[in-house]
Amino acid sequence: MSTGDLRERLRRLGVKQGREGLKPKPPQPRPAHPDLPGHEVETRFGPCFVVESTYPLDHQHGRRALADLLGCDSRTAARLIKNNALDDADLASLAFFDIETTGLAGGTGTLAFLIGVGLIDSDQFILRQYFLREPKEEKAMLAGLADSLVGRVGLVTYNGRAFDVPIVQSRFTMARRRFDLAALPNLDLLPAARRLWRGRYENCSLGTLEGAVLGLERTEEDVPGWLIPQLYVDYLRTGDAGEMRRVIYHNAEDILSMVTLATHILETFADPLGERRSGEDCLRLAMWHDDAGDSEQAEAAYRAALDRPLPDDQALVAHERYAAFLKRADRRAEAVALWQNWADLAPDDMRPCIELAKFYEWDARDVEQAKEWATRALLCLSYQPKGWQREEAWKEVKHRLERLTRKVA
């Protein structure tokens, strides 16, 4: 059959060649302008969409007012982040910064589709949330963000040093925009929060601390953070911005909580011995000053912690850390009472017994007492599960005890 005959037969059967008769694909849904309480802002790269809210400075967020931040000392903020740029800064010139992204792992492929910036301006708190209606508006959104940060002395974030700032900085770089967001001093509240509350609450997420520290409970309008990336993907696919309202609420609550949490943290670190400080607060602050090499402040806070009620597990930490502090300062005689209390609180722990055996052998020259504590250390080890660590410790304590026995003889 010739080619011409084949084509004729196909034509009779209704088969058409090439693009003839093909139906055009239906247009893909494009994100409409979201039905959100915001407005367009013109930038040199086109329009971007901004949701703007204002709050009076006496607005209560949890137990605190936004204005309480202005009574804090910027030098405490400078010490927390080890950056003298904030020493004499006006805290009203800080920018509170938080983003929502298309992925929680970060990376150059992660879009920041909602960037929230909270600013104190005169007698009000202005919250601007830049929303990426579609990815092509990213340059305009970044331009709007950069304009908002002009004149600001630094950022306040929550895990922003590791997450928010690197992601947005990478987006500036990929958009070929020269804006050094990472150069702004960053009062990242997460490290300080961990100093104060790690181990005391389930975790140190902002949501957990809102309830435990700020006395705040979010409404049902909130959305879990892990769900946010998928909600934005759904929005891009359908153009339905209904769920974006919940994401914007989540971001706004994060920023407002950072204001009052910053107030609480700055006040606590500035006045570690205040009457309102719990024993646990004093202990955490003592450890912070100790690690920073501020001996005078550390010792005062250790003493305050031990003078106030402490749970048993925290009392153990207080005795161990303060005794180690005194030992480093070559004040072993003052540490004896702490080691003895530690041994009473943890009768199965050989460490305070060993410290006391060392003290009585080499400092107090009381061999009988040293032998007694070494014997107690060996007894503690006898209750430990078998393993190479127990065996090594057993050999060391046994050797010490034999030497002490010879000295007694």
C-alpha positions as CSV (number, residue, x, y, z in Angstrom):
1,M,0.0,0.0,0.0
2,S,1.4,3.3,-1.1
3,T,1.8,6.2,1.3
4,G,-0.9,8.1,-0.4
5,D,-3.4,5.2,0.0
6,L,-2.5,4.9,3.7
7,R,-3.2,8.6,4.2
8,E,-6.5,8.4,2.4
9,R,-7.6,5.4,4.5
10,L,-6.6,7.2,7.8
11,R,-8.5,10.3,6.6
12,R,-11.7,8.2,6.1
13,L,-11.3,6.7,9.6
14,G,-11.2,10.3,11.0
15,V,-7.5,10.2,12.0
16,K,-5.9,13.6,11.6
17,Q,-2.2,14.2,11.4
18,G,0.0,16.8,13.1
19,R,-1.8,19.5,15.2
20,E,-4.9,19.5,13.1
21,G,-7.9,18.9,15.2
22,L,-6.1,19.0,18.5
23,K,-8.0,20.8,21.3
24,P,-6.0,23.5,23.1
25,K,-5.1,22.7,26.7
26,P,-7.3,24.5,29.2
27,P,-5.5,27.4,30.8
28,Q,-3.7,26.5,34.1
29,P,-5.1,28.1,37.2
30,R,-3.0,31.1,38.2
31,P,-3.0,32.6,41.7
32,A,-5.5,35.4,41.9
33,H,-4.9,38.3,44.1
34,P,-5.7,36.8,47.5
35,D,-8.8,37.9,49.4
36,L,-6.6,39.2,52.2
37,P,-6.8,42.4,54.2
38,G,-3.8,43.9,52.5
39,H,-2.9,46.2,49.6
40,E,-0.4,46.5,46.8
41,V,2.8,48.6,47.2
42,E,4.7,49.8,44.2
43,T,8.4,49.2,44.2
44,R,11.0,49.8,41.5
45,F,10.6,46.1,40.6
46,G,6.8,46.2,40.3
47,P,4.0,45.7,42.9
48,C,4.2,43.6,46.0
49,F,1.4,42.6,48.4
50,V,1.5,43.8,52.0
51,V,-0.8,43.0,54.9
52,E,-0.3,45.9,57.4
53,S,-1.6,46.0,61.0
54,T,-1.0,48.5,63.7
55,Y,-1.1,48.1,67.5
56,P,-0.9,50.7,70.3
57,L,2.2,50.2,72.4
58,D,0.0,49.5,75.4
59,H,-1.4,46.5,73.6
60,Q,-1.2,43.4,75.9
61,H,0.2,40.3,74.4
62,G,0.0,37.7,77.1
63,R,1.0,39.1,80.5
64,R,3.0,42.0,79.0
65,A,2.5,45.2,77.0
66,L,4.5,45.8,73.9
67,A,5.8,49.1,75.4
68,D,7.5,47.2,78.2
69,L,10.4,46.5,75.8
70,L,11.4,50.1,75.9
71,G,12.2,49.9,79.6
72,C,14.9,47.3,79.0
73,D,18.7,48.0,78.8
74,S,20.2,47.7,75.3
75,R,23.6,46.8,77.0
76,T,22.0,43.5,78.1
77,A,21.0,42.8,74.5
78,A,24.6,43.5,73.5
79,R,26.0,41.1,76.1
80,L,23.6,38.4,75.1
81,I,24.7,38.4,71.4
82,K,28.3,39.6,72.2
83,N,28.0,42.5,69.8
84,N,28.9,46.0,71.1
85,A,26.9,47.5,68.2
86,L,23.8,47.3,70.4
87,D,25.5,48.8,73.5
88,D,23.9,52.3,73.2
89,A,21.2,51.4,70.7
90,D,17.6,52.5,70.9
91,L,15.6,49.4,71.3
92,A,12.7,51.1,69.5
93,S,14.9,50.9,66.4
94,L,15.0,47.1,66.3
95,A,13.1,45.2,63.7
96,F,11.2,42.0,64.7
97,F,11.7,39.5,61.8
98,D,10.1,36.2,61.0
99,I,9.4,34.3,57.8
100,E,7.3,31.5,56.5
101,T,8.8,29.3,53.8
102,T,8.1,26.6,51.2
103,G,10.4,24.2,53.2
104,L,11.6,23.8,56.7
105,A,15.0,22.5,55.8
106,G,16.2,25.7,54.1
107,G,18.5,25.8,51.1
108,T,18.7,27.9,48.0
109,G,15.5,26.3,46.6
110,T,13.4,27.4,49.6
111,L,11.2,30.4,49.0
112,A,10.3,32.8,51.8
113,F,6.7,33.5,50.7
114,L,5.7,35.5,53.8
115,I,8.1,37.9,55.5
116,G,6.9,39.6,58.6
117,V,8.6,42.7,60.0
118,G,7.5,44.4,63.2
119,L,8.6,48.0,63.8
120,I,8.1,50.4,66.7
121,D,7.2,53.8,65.2
122,S,6.4,56.7,67.6
123,D,3.5,55.5,69.7
124,Q,2.5,52.4,67.8
125,F,3.8,49.0,66.6
126,I,3.5,48.5,62.9
127,L,3.4,44.9,61.5
128,R,4.1,44.5,57.8
129,Q,3.7,41.1,56.3
130,Y,5.0,40.8,52.7
131,F,3.1,38.0,50.9
132,L,4.4,36.5,47.7
133,R,1.3,36.1,45.6
134,E,3.3,34.4,42.9
135,P,7.0,33.7,42.6
136,K,7.6,36.3,39.9
137,E,6.9,39.0,42.5
138,E,9.8,38.0,44.6
139,K,12.1,40.9,43.6
140,A,9.4,43.4,44.4
141,M,8.8,41.8,47.8
142,L,12.5,41.9,48.7
143,A,12.6,45.5,47.6
144,G,9.7,46.3,50.0
145,L,11.4,44.4,52.8
146,A,14.7,46.3,52.3
147,D,12.9,49.6,52.3
148,S,11.2,48.7,55.7
149,L,14.6,48.0,57.3
150,V,16.2,51.3,56.4
151,G,17.4,53.0,59.6
152,R,16.9,49.9,61.8
153,V,19.8,49.1,64.1
154,G,19.3,45.4,64.3
155,L,17.0,42.4,64.1
156,V,15.1,40.4,66.8
157,T,14.5,36.8,65.7
158,Y,13.7,33.4,67.0
159,N,16.2,30.9,65.5
160,G,16.7,33.6,62.9
161,R,20.5,33.4,62.9
162,A,20.3,29.8,61.6
163,F,17.1,29.9,59.6
164,D,15.3,33.1,58.7
165,V,18.3,35.4,57.9
166,P,20.3,32.9,55.8
167,I,17.2,32.0,53.7
168,V,16.3,35.6,53.0
169,Q,19.9,36.6,52.4
170,S,20.2,33.8,49.8
171,R,17.1,35.1,48.1
172,F,18.6,38.6,47.9
173,T,21.7,37.0,46.4
174,M,19.8,35.0,43.8
175,A,17.8,38.1,42.8
176,R,21.1,39.9,42.4
177,R,20.2,42.5,45.0
178,R,22.9,44.0,47.2
179,F,21.4,44.0,50.6
180,D,23.5,42.6,53.5
181,L,20.7,41.4,55.9
182,A,23.2,39.2,57.7
183,A,25.3,42.3,58.7
184,L,22.6,43.6,61.0
185,P,23.1,42.7,64.7
186,N,20.8,39.8,65.4
187,L,19.2,39.4,68.9
188,D,18.3,35.8,68.3
189,L,16.1,34.9,71.3
190,L,16.4,31.1,71.0
191,P,19.9,30.6,72.6
192,A,18.9,32.8,75.6
193,A,15.6,30.9,75.8
194,R,17.5,27.6,75.9
195,R,19.7,28.9,78.6
196,L,16.7,29.7,80.8
197,W,14.2,27.0,80.0
198,R,15.8,23.9,78.4
199,G,14.8,20.9,80.4
200,R,12.2,22.8,82.4
201,Y,9.5,22.6,79.7
202,E,8.7,20.1,77.0
203,N,10.8,22.1,74.5
204,C,11.9,25.6,73.8
205,S,9.7,26.3,70.8
206,L,8.1,29.7,70.7
207,G,4.6,28.1,71.0
208,T,5.6,26.3,74.2
209,L,7.1,29.4,75.8
210,E,4.0,31.4,74.9
211,G,1.9,29.3,77.2
212,A,4.5,28.6,79.9
213,V,6.2,32.0,80.2
214,L,4.0,34.6,78.5
215,G,0.6,33.3,79.6
216,L,-0.7,33.3,76.0
217,E,-2.9,30.8,74.2
218,R,-3.5,31.1,70.4
219,T,-7.0,30.8,68.9
220,E,-8.2,28.0,66.6
221,E,-7.3,30.3,63.7
222,D,-3.6,29.2,64.1
223,V,-2.0,26.6,61.9
224,P,0.9,24.2,62.8
225,G,4.2,25.3,61.4
226,W,5.0,22.0,59.8
227,L,1.8,22.3,57.7
228,I,2.5,25.8,56.3
229,P,4.7,24.8,53.3
230,Q,2.0,22.5,51.9
231,L,-0.7,25.2,52.4
232,Y,1.2,27.6,50.2
233,V,1.8,24.9,47.5
234,D,-2.0,24.4,47.6
235,Y,-2.6,28.1,47.2
236,L,-0.3,28.3,44.2
237,R,-2.1,25.4,42.6
238,T,-5.7,26.6,43.2
239,G,-5.4,30.3,43.7
240,D,-7.6,29.9,46.9
241,A,-6.1,32.1,49.6
242,G,-8.5,31.0,52.4
243,E,-5.8,29.1,54.3
244,M,-3.3,31.9,53.9
245,R,-5.3,33.9,56.4
246,R,-4.3,31.3,59.0
247,V,-0.7,31.4,58.0
248,I,-0.7,35.2,58.2
249,Y,-2.2,35.0,61.7
250,H,0.5,32.5,62.7
251,N,3.3,34.8,61.5
252,A,1.7,37.8,63.3
253,E,1.5,35.9,66.6
254,D,5.1,34.8,66.3
255,I,6.3,38.4,65.9
256,L,4.2,39.8,68.7
257,S,5.4,37.0,71.0
258,M,9.0,37.9,70.1
259,V,8.4,41.4,71.5
260,T,7.1,40.4,74.9
261,L,9.5,37.4,75.1
262,A,12.4,39.7,74.4
263,T,11.2,41.9,77.3
264,H,11.1,38.9,79.6
265,I,14.5,37.6,78.6
266,L,16.2,41.0,78.8
267,E,14.7,41.8,82.2
268,T,15.7,38.4,83.5
269,F,19.3,38.6,82.4
270,A,19.7,42.2,83.5
271,D,18.5,41.5,87.0
272,P,19.3,37.9,87.8
273,L,18.8,38.3,91.6
274,G,15.5,40.1,91.6
275,E,12.8,39.0,94.1
276,R,10.7,37.6,91.3
277,R,13.4,35.3,90.0
278,S,12.9,31.7,90.9
279,G,15.7,29.4,92.1
280,E,15.8,27.8,88.7
281,D,16.1,31.2,87.0
282,C,19.0,32.1,89.3
283,L,20.7,28.8,88.6
284,R,20.4,29.2,84.8
285,L,21.7,32.7,85.0
286,A,24.6,31.6,87.2
287,M,25.6,29.0,84.7
288,W,25.4,31.6,81.9
289,H,27.6,34.0,83.8
290,D,30.0,31.2,84.7
291,D,30.3,30.1,81.1
292,A,30.9,33.7,80.1
293,G,33.7,34.0,82.7
294,D,31.9,36.6,84.8
295,S,32.9,35.1,88.2
296,E,31.4,37.8,90.4
297,Q,27.9,37.6,88.8
298,A,28.1,33.8,88.6
299,E,28.8,33.3,92.3
300,A,26.1,35.7,93.4
301,A,23.6,33.9,91.2
302,Y,24.7,30.5,92.5
303,R,24.2,31.6,96.1
304,A,20.8,33.0,95.2
305,A,19.8,29.8,93.6
306,L,20.7,27.7,96.6
307,D,18.9,30.1,98.9
308,R,15.6,29.6,97.0
309,P,13.5,26.5,96.5
310,L,14.8,24.2,93.8
311,P,13.5,20.8,92.5
312,D,15.8,18.0,93.5
313,D,17.2,17.5,90.0
314,Q,18.1,21.2,89.8
315,A,19.5,21.3,93.3
316,L,21.9,18.6,92.1
317,V,23.0,20.7,89.2
318,A,23.4,23.8,91.5
319,H,25.6,21.9,93.9
320,E,27.7,20.3,91.2
321,R,28.2,23.5,89.2
322,Y,28.9,25.8,92.2
323,A,31.4,23.3,93.7
324,A,33.2,23.1,90.3
325,F,33.3,26.9,90.2
326,L,34.9,27.0,93.7
327,K,37.4,24.3,92.8
328,R,38.5,26.2,89.7
329,A,39.0,29.2,91.9
330,D,41.2,27.1,94.3
331,R,38.7,27.4,97.1
332,R,38.2,23.7,97.7
333,A,37.5,24.1,101.4
334,E,34.4,26.1,100.6
335,A,33.3,23.4,98.2
336,V,33.3,20.7,100.9
337,A,29.8,21.4,102.1
338,L,28.5,21.4,98.5
339,W,30.1,18.1,97.8
340,Q,28.6,16.6,101.0
341,N,25.1,17.9,100.1
342,W,25.5,16.5,96.6
343,A,26.5,13.1,98.0
344,D,23.4,13.2,100.2
345,L,21.1,14.2,97.3
346,A,22.6,11.5,95.0
347,P,23.7,8.6,97.2
348,D,24.5,6.4,94.1
349,D,26.8,9.1,92.5
350,M,30.5,8.4,93.2
351,R,31.7,11.8,91.9
352,P,31.2,13.9,95.0
353,C,32.7,11.1,97.0
354,I,35.9,11.2,94.9
355,E,36.1,14.9,95.2
356,L,35.9,14.7,99.0
357,A,38.4,11.9,99.1
358,K,40.8,14.1,97.1
359,F,40.2,17.1,99.3
360,Y,40.8,15.2,102.6
361,E,43.9,13.4,101.3
362,W,45.7,16.3,99.8
363,D,44.3,19.5,101.3
364,A,43.0,18.6,104.8
365,R,45.6,15.8,105.3
366,D,42.9,13.8,107.0
367,V,43.6,10.3,105.6
368,E,40.9,8.6,107.7
369,Q,38.3,10.9,106.2
370,A,39.7,10.4,102.7
371,K,39.6,6.6,103.1
372,E,36.0,6.8,104.3
373,W,34.9,8.8,101.2
374,A,36.9,6.5,98.8
375,T,35.2,3.5,100.4
376,R,31.8,5.2,99.8
377,A,32.7,5.8,96.2
378,L,33.5,2.1,95.8
379,L,30.2,1.3,97.3
380,C,28.4,3.6,94.8
381,L,30.2,1.8,91.9
382,S,29.0,-1.6,93.1
383,Y,25.5,-0.6,92.2
384,Q,26.4,0.5,88.7
385,P,25.7,-1.7,85.7
386,K,28.7,-3.6,84.5
387,G,30.7,-2.3,81.6
388,W,34.1,-1.0,80.6
389,Q,33.5,2.4,82.1
390,R,32.6,0.8,85.5
391,E,35.6,-1.4,85.3
392,E,38.0,1.5,84.7
393,A,36.4,3.6,87.5
394,W,36.6,0.6,89.8
395,K,40.4,0.2,89.2
396,E,41.0,3.8,89.8
397,V,39.0,4.0,93.1
398,K,40.5,0.6,94.2
399,H,44.0,2.0,93.6
400,R,43.2,5.1,95.6
401,L,41.7,3.1,98.5
402,E,44.7,0.8,98.7
403,R,47.1,3.8,98.8
404,L,45.0,5.4,101.6
405,T,45.0,2.1,103.5
406,R,48.8,2.0,103.4
407,K,48.9,5.6,104.6
408,V,46.7,4.8,107.6
409,A,48.8,1.8,108.4
